[in-house]
């Protein structure tokens, strides 16, 4: 690191050297400098001109592409509407006429209509009923499409308007496809192309041509009267598109008006149409001459001024270099100080989290250890053993919930989103919410009947709502209402600017409000931090709002809390709106427990002996025949053997070089009919990134209970209770 007052770095000294060379150049070689500048400006003038021509070509090309795509879209809409209609029905349908009128209001569209088998216009947007008008002959270029050819016509006087226009057409579905009959057509207004081009280019210097690949000119500006001309195969345009069919540039004398221009051209998407823009050669030369004339007039005074300025700058350069070095040194010192501060803050946060996790897990382990110890001492008292075992199980359930809350806050929990009706979910969840708050607190649902569906994880949403309801209950020391409200909202750009983690757009809002004690301004910024709580000791882990925060972020949504001491609190949970239909929800509490028929065999793969023993015991209790393997290689040998295997139930992370995801893939290859259920204590991105877990592979998270295992097996095998 450079210290204040040290010699400036070499990059700063380069400024002083450059100034010395500039003095020499200005004094010694003014004429040479002027000549070099003249040549460079000449080259630059033409390079810049070609760049401007190319930019104008690209802009007009994009506009032309949108116009052709709009025309093709209109043709497709009319084809879809008239595919099953016969020609008399088309001619007499007022609904079809209104549709054509609406389509005819699109920019740059003159006429939308249909040509019958006799070559007469049957229906159009201009008149109803449409008088018999001959569509007329014209030359076409064909564009092959999956649903039939697309035709692009040459410029001819319009059937109705009499003004020059060209047609984009296709055959009507379910009609003979030959000749220029049975067509749906869109006539394009050339004047609108000219209007757009006039906004992009200066007609005094530039020229626009839009031509077909056969040289037929569709649009020309200026010189609209030249539209309809056909460029010969010997024209520079025809030669260039034959050699470089997508885009290119060239200089040439125009075949139409003889002017010398710089041209750039580009093909319009996959249509046989090209947009080319030309800039008059003389305009570039005149601009260069004016520029060099101004240099010559003002060059000498400017040169003297530059000498004086450079000399003054040289005197100041050393001071500036030293000042820059001092500033750089100060920046480096401040960066080191800021890095140290951030490291200290991270360590403080990690320390707080570690202490919270250790505190809660020590409590859980105390409950588990104490109850299991008393079970060992009370083997003859069945009622007491059952009571103690249930207490230990409740403690492990608390530990599992604590783990899920931590993972959700860190956004590493497995999410299984579904398109759901949140109103319906809240109504089915209402009973549990009321039981959670007790008799002194009332839960009021204010649900928007027109609420859009959302794509969320049902279990995580229920957990988030339960956390919000319990927090609101604890804030109501004297009882009172808790209001759960839903509605459709749109978060605008202003809201997103104030909350940078939010993308503007449509959301559904689920708000939980209470009139409790509120949260102070000092505590409000910390409420989403893990293990931060304003509750009394023993009344909360400080992970409830952390889970809500993690759920919102993982779902692509947003959570915002508003609170005032003595007034109350509102937590607003924004979830992304889904355009899909909500799926039918299945109540988990009424799913029947599935047991085996006695003939189903499960291969259990687990490297932990205690977990393996528990799994074997549970599966045996459910009536399955069980095979056992301790790693992936051992399991693969059993799969390759002759043993009957219906289900592979494997841990994901195992020693031996083959993990559970790889074993499942190989087992499916060897036995395509085998069912697979994986399990792991790891969750989220770690499984997919580090172990190659496919997104659609079913995973049962550890720890699991027998009923959860049975329910997963029911889904894996087919969902029928036996």
Secondary structure as a PSIPRED ss2 file (coil, helix, strand):
# PSIPRED VFORMAT (PSIPRED V4.0)

   1 X C   1.000  0.000  0.000
   2 X C   1.000  0.000  0.000
   3 X C   1.000  0.000  0.000
   4 X C   1.000  0.000  0.000
   5 X C   1.000  0.000  0.000
   6 X C   1.000  0.000  0.000
   7 X C   1.000  0.000  0.000
   8 X C   1.000  0.000  0.000
   9 X C   1.000  0.000  0.000
  10 X H   0.000  1.000  0.000
  11 X H   0.000  1.000  0.000
  12 X H   0.000  1.000  0.000
  13 X H   0.000  1.000  0.000
  14 X H   0.000  1.000  0.000
  15 X H   0.000  1.000  0.000
  16 X H   0.000  1.000  0.000
  17 X H   0.000  1.000  0.000
  18 X H   0.000  1.000  0.000
  19 X H   0.000  1.000  0.000
  20 X H   0.000  1.000  0.000
  21 X H   0.000  1.000  0.000
  22 X H   0.000  1.000  0.000
  23 X H   0.000  1.000  0.000
  24 X H   0.000  1.000  0.000
  25 X H   0.000  1.000  0.000
  26 X H   0.000  1.000  0.000
  27 X H   0.000  1.000  0.000
  28 X H   0.000  1.000  0.000
  29 X C   1.000  0.000  0.000
  30 X H   0.000  1.000  0.000
  31 X H   0.000  1.000  0.000
  32 X H   0.000  1.000  0.000
  33 X H   0.000  1.000  0.000
  34 X H   0.000  1.000  0.000
  35 X H   0.000  1.000  0.000
  36 X H   0.000  1.000  0.000
  37 X H   0.000  1.000  0.000
  38 X H   0.000  1.000  0.000
  39 X H   0.000  1.000  0.000
  40 X H   0.000  1.000  0.000
  41 X H   0.000  1.000  0.000
  42 X H   0.000  1.000  0.000
  43 X H   0.000  1.000  0.000
  44 X H   0.000  1.000  0.000
  45 X H   0.000  1.000  0.000
  46 X H   0.000  1.000  0.000
  47 X H   0.000  1.000  0.000
  48 X H   0.000  1.000  0.000
  49 X H   0.000  1.000  0.000
  50 X H   0.000  1.000  0.000
  51 X H   0.000  1.000  0.000
  52 X H   0.000  1.000  0.000
  53 X H   0.000  1.000  0.000
  54 X H   0.000  1.000  0.000
  55 X H   0.000  1.000  0.000
  56 X H   0.000  1.000  0.000
  57 X H   0.000  1.000  0.000
  58 X H   0.000  1.000  0.000
  59 X H   0.000  1.000  0.000
  60 X H   0.000  1.000  0.000
  61 X H   0.000  1.000  0.000
  62 X H   0.000  1.000  0.000
  63 X H   0.000  1.000  0.000
  64 X H   0.000  1.000  0.000
  65 X H   0.000  1.000  0.000
  66 X H   0.000  1.000  0.000
  67 X H   0.000  1.000  0.000
  68 X H   0.000  1.000  0.000
  69 X H   0.000  1.000  0.000
  70 X H   0.000  1.000  0.000
  71 X H   0.000  1.000  0.000
  72 X H   0.000  1.000  0.000
  73 X H   0.000  1.000  0.000
  74 X H   0.000  1.000  0.000
  75 X H   0.000  1.000  0.000
  76 X H   0.000  1.000  0.000
  77 X H   0.000  1.000  0.000
  78 X H   0.000  1.000  0.000
  79 X H   0.000  1.000  0.000
  80 X H   0.000  1.000  0.000
  81 X H   0.000  1.000  0.000
  82 X H   0.000  1.000  0.000
  83 X C   1.000  0.000  0.000
  84 X C   1.000  0.000  0.000
  85 X C   1.000  0.000  0.000
  86 X C   1.000  0.000  0.000
  87 X H   0.000  1.000  0.000
  88 X H   0.000  1.000  0.000
  89 X H   0.000  1.000  0.000
  90 X H   0.000  1.000  0.000
  91 X H   0.000  1.000  0.000
  92 X H   0.000  1.000  0.000
  93 X C   1.000  0.000  0.000
  94 X H   0.000  1.000  0.000
  95 X H   0.000  1.000  0.000
  96 X H   0.000  1.000  0.000
  97 X H   0.000  1.000  0.000
  98 X H   0.000  1.000  0.000
  99 X H   0.000  1.000  0.000
 100 X H   0.000  1.000  0.000
 101 X H   0.000  1.000  0.000
 102 X H   0.000  1.000  0.000
 103 X H   0.000  1.000  0.000
 104 X H   0.000  1.000  0.000
 105 X C   1.000  0.000  0.000
 106 X C   1.000  0.000  0.000
 107 X C   1.000  0.000  0.000
 108 X C   1.000  0.000  0.000
 109 X E   0.000  0.000  1.000
 110 X E   0.000  0.000  1.000
 111 X E   0.000  0.000  1.000
 112 X E   0.000  0.000  1.000
 113 X E   0.000  0.000  1.000
 114 X E   0.000  0.000  1.000
 115 X E   0.000  0.000  1.000
 116 X C   1.000  0.000  0.000
 117 X C   1.000  0.000  0.000
 118 X C   1.000  0.000  0.000
 119 X C   1.000  0.000  0.000
 120 X E   0.000  0.000  1.000
 121 X E   0.000  0.000  1.000
 122 X E   0.000  0.000  1.000
 123 X E   0.000  0.000  1.000
 124 X E   0.000  0.000  1.000
 125 X C   1.000  0.000  0.000
 126 X C   1.000  0.000  0.000
 127 X C   1.000  0.000  0.000
 128 X C   1.000  0.000  0.000
 129 X C   1.000  0.000  0.000
 130 X C   1.000  0.000  0.000
 131 X C   1.000  0.000  0.000
 132 X C   1.000  0.000  0.000
 133 X E   0.000  0.000  1.000
 134 X E   0.000  0.000  1.000
 135 X C   1.000  0.000  0.000
 136 X C   1.000  0.000  0.000
 137 X C   1.000  0.000  0.000
 138 X C   1.000  0.000  0.000
 139 X C   1.000  0.000  0.000
 140 X E   0.000  0.000  1.000
 141 X E   0.000  0.000  1.000
 142 X E   0.000  0.000  1.000
 143 X E   0.000  0.000  1.000
 144 X C   1.000  0.000  0.000
 145 X C   1.000  0.000  0.000
 146 X C   1.000  0.000  0.000
 147 X C   1.000  0.000  0.000
 148 X C   1.000  0.000  0.000
 149 X C   1.000  0.000  0.000
 150 X E   0.000  0.000  1.000
 151 X E   0.000  0.000  1.000
 152 X E   0.000  0.000  1.000
 153 X E   0.000  0.000  1.000
 154 X C   1.000  0.000  0.000
 155 X C   1.000  0.000  0.000
 156 X E   0.000  0.000  1.000
 157 X E   0.000  0.000  1.000
 158 X C   1.000  0.000  0.000
 159 X C   1.000  0.000  0.000
 160 X C   1.000  0.000  0.000
 161 X C   1.000  0.000  0.000
 162 X C   1.000  0.000  0.000
 163 X C   1.000  0.000  0.000
 164 X E   0.000  0.000  1.000
 165 X E   0.000  0.000  1.000
 166 X E   0.000  0.000  1.000
 167 X E   0.000  0.000  1.000
 168 X E   0.000  0.000  1.000
 169 X E   0.000  0.000  1.000
 170 X E   0.000  0.000  1.000
 171 X E   0.000  0.000  1.000
 172 X C   1.000  0.000  0.000
 173 X C   1.000  0.000  0.000
 174 X C   1.000  0.000  0.000
 175 X C   1.000  0.000  0.000
 176 X C   1.000  0.000  0.000
 177 X C   1.000  0.000  0.000
 178 X C   1.000  0.000  0.000
 179 X C   1.000  0.000  0.000
 180 X C   1.000  0.000  0.000
 181 X C   1.000  0.000  0.000
 182 X C   1.000  0.000  0.000
 183 X E   0.000  0.000  1.000
 184 X E   0.000  0.000  1.000
 185 X E   0.000  0.000  1.000
 186 X E   0.000  0.000  1.000
 187 X E   0.000  0.000  1.000
 188 X E   0.000  0.000  1.000
 189 X E   0.000  0.000  1.000
 190 X H   0.000  1.000  0.000
 191 X H   0.000  1.000  0.000
 192 X H   0.000  1.000  0.000
 193 X H   0.000  1.000  0.000
 194 X H   0.000  1.000  0.000
 195 X H   0.000  1.000  0.000
 196 X H   0.000  1.000  0.000
 197 X H   0.000  1.000  0.000
 198 X H   0.000  1.000  0.000
 199 X H   0.000  1.000  0.000
 200 X H   0.000  1.000  0.000
 201 X C   1.000  0.000  0.000
 202 X C   1.000  0.000  0.000
 203 X C   1.000  0.000  0.000
 204 X C   1.000  0.000  0.000
 205 X C   1.000  0.000  0.000
 206 X E   0.000  0.000  1.000
 207 X E   0.000  0.000  1.000
 208 X E   0.000  0.000  1.000
 209 X E   0.000  0.000  1.000
 210 X E   0.000  0.000  1.000
 211 X E   0.000  0.000  1.000
 212 X E   0.000  0.000  1.000
 213 X C   1.000  0.000  0.000
 214 X C   1.000  0.000  0.000
 215 X C   1.000  0.000  0.000
 216 X E   0.000  0.000  1.000
 217 X E   0.000  0.000  1.000
 218 X E   0.000  0.000  1.000
 219 X E   0.000  0.000  1.000
 220 X E   0.000  0.000  1.000
 221 X E   0.000  0.000  1.000
 222 X C   1.000  0.000  0.000
 223 X C   1.000  0.000  0.000
 224 X H   0.000  1.000  0.000
 225 X H   0.000  1.000  0.000
 226 X H   0.000  1.000  0.000
 227 X C   1.000  0.000  0.000
 228 X C   1.000  0.000  0.000
 229 X C   1.000  0.000  0.000
 230 X E   0.000  0.000  1.000
 231 X C   1.000  0.000  0.000
 232 X C   1.000  0.000  0.000
 233 X C   1.000  0.000  0.000
 234 X C   1.000  0.000  0.000
 235 X C   1.000  0.000  0.000
 236 X H   0.000  1.000  0.000
 237 X H   0.000  1.000  0.000
 238 X H   0.000  1.000  0.000
 239 X H   0.000  1.000  0.000
 240 X H   0.000  1.000  0.000
 241 X H   0.000  1.000  0.000
 242 X H   0.000  1.000  0.000
 243 X H   0.000  1.000  0.000
 244 X C   1.000  0.000  0.000
 245 X C   1.000  0.000  0.000
 246 X C   1.000  0.000  0.000
 247 X E   0.000  0.000  1.000
 248 X E   0.000  0.000  1.000
 249 X E   0.000  0.000  1.000
 250 X E   0.000  0.000  1.000
 251 X E   0.000  0.000  1.000
 252 X E   0.000  0.000  1.000
 253 X E   0.000  0.000  1.000
 254 X C   1.000  0.000  0.000
 255 X C   1.000  0.000  0.000
 256 X C   1.000  0.000  0.000
 257 X C   1.000  0.000  0.000
 258 X C   1.000  0.000  0.000
 259 X C   1.000  0.000  0.000
 260 X E   0.000  0.000  1.000
 261 X E   0.000  0.000  1.000
 262 X E   0.000  0.000  1.000
 263 X E   0.000  0.000  1.000
 264 X E   0.000  0.000  1.000
 265 X E   0.000  0.000  1.000
 266 X E   0.000  0.000  1.000
 267 X E   0.000  0.000  1.000
 268 X C   1.000  0.000  0.000
 269 X C   1.000  0.000  0.000
 270 X C   1.000  0.000  0.000
 271 X C   1.000  0.000  0.000
 272 X C   1.000  0.000  0.000
 273 X E   0.000  0.000  1.000
 274 X E   0.000  0.000  1.000
 275 X E   0.000  0.000  1.000
 276 X E   0.000  0.000  1.000
 277 X E   0.000  0.000  1.000
 278 X E   0.000  0.000  1.000
 279 X E   0.000  0.000  1.000
 280 X E   0.000  0.000  1.000
 281 X H   0.000  1.000  0.000
 282 X H   0.000  1.000  0.000
 283 X H   0.000  1.000  0.000
 284 X H   0.000  1.000  0.000
 285 X H   0.000  1.000  0.000
 286 X H   0.000  1.000  0.000
 287 X H   0.000  1.000  0.000
 288 X H   0.000  1.000  0.000
 289 X H   0.000  1.000  0.000
 290 X H   0.000  1.000  0.000
 291 X H   0.000  1.000  0.000
 292 X H   0.000  1.000  0.000
 293 X H   0.000  1.000  0.000
 294 X H   0.000  1.000  0.000
 295 X H   0.000  1.000  0.000
 296 X H   0.000  1.000  0.000
 297 X H   0.000  1.000  0.000
 298 X H   0.000  1.000  0.000
 299 X H   0.000  1.000  0.000
 300 X H   0.000  1.000  0.000
 301 X H   0.000  1.000  0.000
 302 X H   0.000  1.000  0.000
 303 X H   0.000  1.000  0.000
 304 X H   0.000  1.000  0.000
 305 X H   0.000  1.000  0.000
 306 X H   0.000  1.000  0.000
 307 X H   0.000  1.000  0.000
 308 X H   0.000  1.000  0.000
 309 X H   0.000  1.000  0.000
 310 X H   0.000  1.000  0.000
 311 X H   0.000  1.000  0.000
 312 X H   0.000  1.000  0.000
 313 X H   0.000  1.000  0.000
 314 X H   0.000  1.000  0.000
 315 X H   0.000  1.000  0.000
 316 X H   0.000  1.000  0.000
 317 X H   0.000  1.000  0.000
 318 X H   0.000  1.000  0.000
 319 X H   0.000  1.000  0.000
 320 X H   0.000  1.000  0.000
 321 X H   0.000  1.000  0.000
 322 X H   0.000  1.000  0.000
 323 X H   0.000  1.000  0.000
 324 X H   0.000  1.000  0.000
 325 X H   0.000  1.000  0.000
 326 X H   0.000  1.000  0.000
 327 X H   0.000  1.000  0.000
 328 X H   0.000  1.000  0.000
 329 X H   0.000  1.000  0.000
 330 X H   0.000  1.000  0.000
 331 X H   0.000  1.000  0.000
 332 X H   0.000  1.000  0.000
 333 X H   0.000  1.000  0.000
 334 X H   0.000  1.000  0.000
 335 X H   0.000  1.000  0.000
 336 X H   0.000  1.000  0.000
 337 X H   0.000  1.000  0.000
 338 X H   0.000  1.000  0.000
 339 X H   0.000  1.000  0.000
 340 X H   0.000  1.000  0.000
 341 X H   0.000  1.000  0.000
 342 X H   0.000  1.000  0.000
 343 X H   0.000  1.000  0.000
 344 X H   0.000  1.000  0.000
 345 X H   0.000  1.000  0.000
 346 X H   0.000  1.000  0.000
 347 X H   0.000  1.000  0.000
 348 X H   0.000  1.000  0.000
 349 X H   0.000  1.000  0.000
 350 X H   0.000  1.000  0.000
 351 X H   0.000  1.000  0.000
 352 X H   0.000  1.000  0.000
 353 X H   0.000  1.000  0.000
 354 X H   0.000  1.000  0.000
 355 X H   0.000  1.000  0.000
 356 X H   0.000  1.000  0.000
 357 X H   0.000  1.000  0.000
 358 X H   0.000  1.000  0.000
 359 X H   0.000  1.000  0.000
 360 X H   0.000  1.000  0.000
 361 X H   0.000  1.000  0.000
 362 X H   0.000  1.000  0.000
 363 X H   0.000  1.000  0.000
 364 X H   0.000  1.000  0.000
 365 X H   0.000  1.000  0.000
 366 X H   0.000  1.000  0.000
 367 X H   0.000  1.000  0.000
 368 X H   0.000  1.000  0.000
 369 X H   0.000  1.000  0.000
 370 X H   0.000  1.000  0.000
 371 X H   0.000  1.000  0.000
 372 X H   0.000  1.000  0.000
 373 X H   0.000  1.000  0.000
 374 X H   0.000  1.000  0.000
 375 X H   0.000  1.000  0.000
 376 X H   0.000  1.000  0.000
 377 X H   0.000  1.000  0.000
 378 X C   1.000  0.000  0.000
 379 X C   1.000  0.000  0.000
 380 X C   1.000  0.000  0.000
 381 X C   1.000  0.000  0.000
 382 X H   0.000  1.000  0.000
 383 X H   0.000  1.000  0.000
 384 X H   0.000  1.000  0.000
 385 X H   0.000  1.000  0.000
 386 X H   0.000  1.000  0.000
 387 X H   0.000  1.000  0.000
 388 X H   0.000  1.000  0.000
 389 X H   0.000  1.000  0.000
 390 X H   0.000  1.000  0.000
 391 X H   0.000  1.000  0.000
 392 X H   0.000  1.000  0.000
 393 X H   0.000  1.000  0.000
 394 X H   0.000  1.000  0.000
 395 X H   0.000  1.000  0.000
 396 X H   0.000  1.000  0.000
 397 X H   0.000  1.000  0.000
 398 X H   0.000  1.000  0.000
 399 X H   0.000  1.000  0.000
 400 X H   0.000  1.000  0.000
 401 X H   0.000  1.000  0.000
 402 X H   0.000  1.000  0.000
 403 X H   0.000  1.000  0.000
 404 X H   0.000  1.000  0.000
 405 X H   0.000  1.000  0.000
 406 X H   0.000  1.000  0.000
 407 X H   0.000  1.000  0.000
 408 X H   0.000  1.000  0.000
 409 X H   0.000  1.000  0.000
 410 X C   1.000  0.000  0.000
 411 X C   1.000  0.000  0.000
 412 X C   1.000  0.000  0.000
 413 X C   1.000  0.000  0.000
 414 X C   1.000  0.000  0.000
 415 X C   1.000  0.000  0.000
 416 X C   1.000  0.000  0.000
 417 X C   1.000  0.000  0.000
 418 X E   0.000  0.000  1.000
 419 X E   0.000  0.000  1.000
 420 X E   0.000  0.000  1.000
 421 X C   1.000  0.000  0.000
 422 X H   0.000  1.000  0.000
 423 X H   0.000  1.000  0.000
 424 X H   0.000  1.000  0.000
 425 X H   0.000  1.000  0.000
 426 X H   0.000  1.000  0.000
 427 X H   0.000  1.000  0.000
 428 X H   0.000  1.000  0.000
 429 X H   0.000  1.000  0.000
 430 X H   0.000  1.000  0.000
 431 X H   0.000  1.000  0.000
 432 X H   0.000  1.000  0.000
 433 X H   0.000  1.000  0.000
 434 X H   0.000  1.000  0.000
 435 X H   0.000  1.000  0.000
 436 X H   0.000  1.000  0.000
 437 X H   0.000  1.000  0.000
 438 X C   1.000  0.000  0.000
 439 X C   1.000  0.000  0.000
 440 X C   1.000  0.000  0.000
 441 X E   0.000  0.000  1.000
 442 X E   0.000  0.000  1.000
 443 X E   0.000  0.000  1.000
 444 X E   0.000  0.000  1.000
 445 X E   0.000  0.000  1.000
 446 X E   0.000  0.000  1.000
 447 X C   1.000  0.000  0.000
 448 X C   1.000  0.000  0.000
 449 X C   1.000  0.000  0.000
 450 X C   1.000  0.000  0.000
 451 X C   1.000  0.000  0.000
 452 X C   1.000  0.000  0.000
 453 X C   1.000  0.000  0.000
 454 X E   0.000  0.000  1.000
 455 X E   0.000  0.000  1.000
 456 X E   0.000  0.000  1.000
 457 X C   1.000  0.000  0.000
 458 X H   0.000  1.000  0.000
 459 X H   0.000  1.000  0.000
 460 X H   0.000  1.000  0.000
 461 X H   0.000  1.000  0.000
 462 X H   0.000  1.000  0.000
 463 X H   0.000  1.000  0.000
 464 X H   0.000  1.000  0.000
 465 X H   0.000  1.000  0.000
 466 X H   0.000  1.000  0.000
 467 X H   0.000  1.000  0.000
 468 X H   0.000  1.000  0.000
 469 X H   0.000  1.000  0.000
 470 X H   0.000  1.000  0.000
 471 X H   0.000  1.000  0.000
 472 X H   0.000  1.000  0.000
 473 X H   0.000  1.000  0.000
 474 X H   0.000  1.000  0.000
 475 X H   0.000  1.000  0.000
 476 X C   1.000  0.000  0.000
 477 X C   1.000  0.000  0.000
 478 X C   1.000  0.000  0.000
 479 X C   1.000  0.000  0.000
 480 X E   0.000  0.000  1.000
 481 X E   0.000  0.000  1.000
 482 X E   0.000  0.000  1.000
 483 X E   0.000  0.000  1.000
 484 X E   0.000  0.000  1.000
 485 X E   0.000  0.000  1.000
 486 X E   0.000  0.000  1.000
 487 X E   0.000  0.000  1.000
 488 X E   0.000  0.000  1.000
 489 X E   0.000  0.000  1.000
 490 X E   0.000  0.000  1.000
 491 X E   0.000  0.000  1.000
 492 X C   1.000  0.000  0.000
 493 X H   0.000  1.000  0.000
 494 X H   0.000  1.000  0.000
 495 X H   0.000  1.000  0.000
 496 X H   0.000  1.000  0.000
 497 X H   0.000  1.000  0.000
 498 X H   0.000  1.000  0.000
 499 X C   1.000  0.000  0.000
 500 X C   1.000  0.000  0.000
 501 X C   1.000  0.000  0.000
 502 X C   1.000  0.000  0.000
 503 X C   1.000  0.000  0.000
 504 X C   1.000  0.000  0.000
 505 X E   0.000  0.000  1.000
 506 X E   0.000  0.000  1.000
 507 X E   0.000  0.000  1.000
 508 X E   0.000  0.000  1.000
 509 X E   0.000  0.000  1.000
 510 X E   0.000  0.000  1.000
 511 X E   0.000  0.000  1.000
 512 X E   0.000  0.000  1.000
 513 X E   0.000  0.000  1.000
 514 X E   0.000  0.000  1.000
 515 X C   1.000  0.000  0.000
 516 X C   1.000  0.000  0.000
 517 X C   1.000  0.000  0.000
 518 X C   1.000  0.000  0.000
 519 X C   1.000  0.000  0.000
 520 X C   1.000  0.000  0.000
 521 X H   0.000  1.000  0.000
 522 X H   0.000  1.000  0.000
 523 X H   0.000  1.000  0.000
 524 X H   0.000  1.000  0.000
 525 X C   1.000  0.000  0.000
 526 X C   1.000  0.000  0.000
 527 X C   1.000  0.000  0.000
 528 X C   1.000  0.000  0.000
 529 X C   1.000  0.000  0.000
 530 X C   1.000  0.000  0.000
 531 X C   1.000  0.000  0.000
 532 X C   1.000  0.000  0.000
 533 X C   1.000  0.000  0.000
 534 X C   1.000  0.000  0.000
 535 X C   1.000  0.000  0.000
 536 X C   1.000  0.000  0.000
 537 X C   1.000  0.000  0.000
 538 X C   1.000  0.000  0.000
 539 X C   1.000  0.000  0.000
 540 X C   1.000  0.000  0.000
 541 X C   1.000  0.000  0.000
 542 X C   1.000  0.000  0.000
 543 X C   1.000  0.000  0.000
 544 X H   0.000  1.000  0.000
 545 X H   0.000  1.000  0.000
 546 X H   0.000  1.000  0.000
 547 X H   0.000  1.000  0.000
 548 X H   0.000  1.000  0.000
 549 X H   0.000  1.000  0.000
 550 X H   0.000  1.000  0.000
 551 X H   0.000  1.000  0.000
 552 X H   0.000  1.000  0.000
 553 X H   0.000  1.000  0.000
 554 X H   0.000  1.000  0.000
 555 X C   1.000  0.000  0.000
 556 X C   1.000  0.000  0.000
 557 X C   1.000  0.000  0.000
 558 X E   0.000  0.000  1.000
 559 X E   0.000  0.000  1.000
 560 X E   0.000  0.000  1.000
 561 X E   0.000  0.000  1.000
 562 X E   0.000  0.000  1.000
 563 X E   0.000  0.000  1.000
 564 X E   0.000  0.000  1.000
 565 X C   1.000  0.000  0.000
 566 X C   1.000  0.000  0.000
 567 X C   1.000  0.000  0.000
 568 X E   0.000  0.000  1.000
 569 X E   0.000  0.000  1.000
 570 X E   0.000  0.000  1.000
 571 X E   0.000  0.000  1.000
 572 X E   0.000  0.000  1.000
 573 X E   0.000  0.000  1.000
 574 X E   0.000  0.000  1.000
 575 X E   0.000  0.000  1.000
 576 X E   0.000  0.000  1.000
 577 X E   0.000  0.000  1.000
 578 X C   1.000  0.000  0.000
 579 X C   1.000  0.000  0.000
 580 X C   1.000  0.000  0.000
 581 X C   1.000  0.000  0.000
 582 X C   1.000  0.000  0.000
 583 X C   1.000  0.000  0.000
 584 X C   1.000  0.000  0.000
 585 X C   1.000  0.000  0.000
 586 X C   1.000  0.000  0.000
 587 X C   1.000  0.000  0.000
 588 X H   0.000  1.000  0.000
 589 X H   0.000  1.000  0.000
 590 X H   0.000  1.000  0.000
 591 X C   1.000  0.000  0.000
 592 X C   1.000  0.000  0.000
 593 X C   1.000  0.000  0.000
 594 X C   1.000  0.000  0.000
 595 X C   1.000  0.000  0.000
 596 X C   1.000  0.000  0.000
 597 X C   1.000  0.000  0.000
 598 X C   1.000  0.000  0.000
 599 X C   1.000  0.000  0.000
 600 X C   1.000  0.000  0.000
 601 X E   0.000  0.000  1.000
 602 X E   0.000  0.000  1.000
 603 X E   0.000  0.000  1.000
 604 X E   0.000  0.000  1.000
 605 X E   0.000  0.000  1.000
 606 X C   1.000  0.000  0.000
 607 X C   1.000  0.000  0.000
 608 X C   1.000  0.000  0.000
 609 X H   0.000  1.000  0.000
 610 X H   0.000  1.000  0.000
 611 X H   0.000  1.000  0.000
 612 X H   0.000  1.000  0.000
 613 X H   0.000  1.000  0.000
 614 X H   0.000  1.000  0.000
 615 X H   0.000  1.000  0.000
 616 X H   0.000  1.000  0.000
 617 X H   0.000  1.000  0.000
 618 X H   0.000  1.000  0.000
 619 X H   0.000  1.000  0.000
 620 X H   0.000  1.000  0.000
 621 X H   0.000  1.000  0.000
 622 X C   1.000  0.000  0.000
 623 X C   1.000  0.000  0.000
 624 X C   1.000  0.000  0.000
 625 X E   0.000  0.000  1.000
 626 X E   0.000  0.000  1.000
 627 X E   0.000  0.000  1.000
 628 X E   0.000  0.000  1.000
 629 X E   0.000  0.000  1.000
 630 X C   1.000  0.000  0.000
 631 X C   1.000  0.000  0.000
 632 X H   0.000  1.000  0.000
 633 X H   0.000  1.000  0.000
 634 X H   0.000  1.000  0.000
 635 X H   0.000  1.000  0.000
 636 X H   0.000  1.000  0.000
 637 X H   0.000  1.000  0.000
 638 X H   0.000  1.000  0.000
 639 X H   0.000  1.000  0.000
 640 X H   0.000  1.000  0.000
 641 X C   1.000  0.000  0.000
 642 X C   1.000  0.000  0.000
 643 X C   1.000  0.000  0.000
 644 X C   1.000  0.000  0.000
 645 X C   1.000  0.000  0.000
 646 X C   1.000  0.000  0.000
 647 X E   0.000  0.000  1.000
 648 X E   0.000  0.000  1.000
 649 X E   0.000  0.000  1.000
 650 X E   0.000  0.000  1.000
 651 X E   0.000  0.000  1.000
 652 X C   1.000  0.000  0.000
 653 X C   1.000  0.000  0.000
 654 X C   1.000  0.000  0.000
 655 X C   1.000  0.000  0.000
 656 X C   1.000  0.000  0.000
 657 X C   1.000  0.000  0.000
 658 X C   1.000  0.000  0.000
 659 X C   1.000  0.000  0.000
 660 X H   0.000  1.000  0.000
 661 X H   0.000  1.000  0.000
 662 X H   0.000  1.000  0.000
 663 X H   0.000  1.000  0.000
 664 X H   0.000  1.000  0.000
 665 X H   0.000  1.000  0.000
 666 X H   0.000  1.000  0.000
 667 X H   0.000  1.000  0.000
 668 X H   0.000  1.000  0.000
 669 X H   0.000  1.000  0.000
 670 X H   0.000  1.000  0.000
 671 X C   1.000  0.000  0.000
 672 X C   1.000  0.000  0.000
 673 X C   1.000  0.000  0.000
 674 X C   1.000  0.000  0.000
 675 X E   0.000  0.000  1.000
 676 X E   0.000  0.000  1.000
 677 X E   0.000  0.000  1.000
 678 X E   0.000  0.000  1.000
 679 X E   0.000  0.000  1.000
 680 X E   0.000  0.000  1.000
 681 X C   1.000  0.000  0.000
 682 X C   1.000  0.000  0.000
 683 X C   1.000  0.000  0.000
 684 X C   1.000  0.000  0.000
 685 X H   0.000  1.000  0.000
 686 X H   0.000  1.000  0.000
 687 X H   0.000  1.000  0.000
 688 X H   0.000  1.000  0.000
 689 X H   0.000  1.000  0.000
 690 X H   0.000  1.000  0.000
 691 X H   0.000  1.000  0.000
 692 X C   1.000  0.000  0.000
 693 X C   1.000  0.000  0.000
 694 X C   1.000  0.000  0.000
 695 X C   1.000  0.000  0.000
 696 X C   1.000  0.000  0.000
 697 X C   1.000  0.000  0.000
 698 X C   1.000  0.000  0.000
 699 X E   0.000  0.000  1.000
 700 X E   0.000  0.000  1.000
 701 X E   0.000  0.000  1.000
 702 X C   1.000  0.000  0.000
 703 X C   1.000  0.000  0.000
 704 X C   1.000  0.000  0.000
 705 X C   1.000  0.000  0.000
 706 X H   0.000  1.000  0.000
 707 X H   0.000  1.000  0.000
 708 X H   0.000  1.000  0.000
 709 X H   0.000  1.000  0.000
 710 X H   0.000  1.000  0.000
 711 X H   0.000  1.000  0.000
 712 X H   0.000  1.000  0.000
 713 X H   0.000  1.000  0.000
 714 X H   0.000  1.000  0.000
 715 X H   0.000  1.000  0.000
 716 X H   0.000  1.000  0.000
 717 X H   0.000  1.000  0.000
 718 X C   1.000  0.000  0.000
 719 X C   1.000  0.000  0.000
 720 X C   1.000  0.000  0.000
 721 X C   1.000  0.000  0.000
 722 X C   1.000  0.000  0.000
